Amino acid sequence: MAAEAKQSSYDGSHVENFEFYLQCSGEHESILHFLMKHLPEEFERIGADKSGLAVLGVGSGGGEVDVQMLSLMQSTLSALPITADIVEGSTELVAKFKGLVTKTDHLQKIPFTWHTMLSEEYMQKTKGRGDVKTFDFIHMIQMLYYVDDLTETIKFYHSLLNKNGRLMIIIESANSGWDTLWRTFSKELCNEILPVYRSSSDVLASLKSLGLKYEEHFIPNTFDITECFDPNSKTGQHLISFMTGRENFYQSFTPRVRADILNVLRSKCSTEKEGKVSFNSEMRCVFVYA
Ligand SMILES: C[S@@+](CC[C@H](N)C(=O)[O-])C[C@H]1O[C@@H](n2cnc3c(N)ncnc32)[C@H](O)[C@@H]1O
């Protein structure tokens, strides 16, 4: 019997939890604020002397950030036709992304090719082929935590870049709240979906080992986790469950581990002012040169 294809963990309740997290964290808003400022210049440079642009999104989720970037690319380089390929492991999120495209009139001009599979399968299928499609702009936003081999993945997607192209990686910063939380409790939190926790320092180490040229930017973000310390708050419990990668934080850990996690969350991952606990979820954006 053929081995069952590995699935993305982003289906069912995990999608709901992720969407809840996006609402609480302001993560997309911070990413978009950064991108709207920096991408027009990148797109102008990538598009110079080209007759069309090919975009590849890897781990694009429900496409909320992708549709904004593609719209920005259309308005910045209005004369250039654009194609979009999407590699995304979750069928549920691909369906959401397709729904978003259908609702957005100006995106009807862009032909989309949907690769509903994990990056590992896309790499495997593409590697053996002679007519490999190459791209001008490849992005991987908040997804490199989940790939099997970080350096191989970066090396592969970098090899698909056209002249003057860019690979854009967005990932949590080294020493951010996420990094501190997951590295401190790696024994308790890491599992088969996330066997190790990665942050920007791992990405930079891979880029250095590959000898690739890049530039790095900060994307500041914080969000309110005060309610996570109230066991009677549904919002707080939902949020802390997502942050610790569990369905139910209170049922998943011993009282001792729960207390330790709450203590580190408050004292090492956040700042506290007038009773409000703000979690540091700073991200990095790395533009890797072709
Ligand atoms: C944290 S979400 C980020 C989604 C989107 N980029 C965003 O910022 O909203 C991670 C995404 O990566 C996808 N994913 C996880 N492992 C993957 C893999 N090995 N290959 C491709 N996509 C993957 C998940 O299905 C999910 O959509």
The ligand as an ORCA input file, in Angstrom:
! r2SCAN-3c Opt
* xyz 0 1
  C       0.953     30.016     10.120
  S       0.132     29.590      8.655
  C       0.549     30.999      7.643
  C      -0.405     31.198      6.502
  C      -0.198     32.483      5.707
  N       1.095     32.518      5.067
  C      -0.400     33.676      6.606
  O       0.593     34.316      6.967
  O      -1.549     33.921      6.954
  C       1.152     28.305      7.977
  C       0.664     27.825      6.638
  O       1.610     26.927      6.090
  C       0.929     25.795      5.568
  N       1.882     24.679      5.617
  C       2.292     23.983      6.704
  N       3.226     23.081      6.359
  C       3.418     23.223      5.030
  C       4.274     22.582      4.100
  N       5.139     21.645      4.481
  N       4.175     22.964      2.798
  C       3.310     23.934      2.407
  N       2.485     24.581      3.255
  C       2.540     24.235      4.549
  C      -0.279     25.613      6.466
  O      -1.278     24.857      5.852
  C      -0.656     27.075      6.695
  O      -1.482     27.544      5.693
*
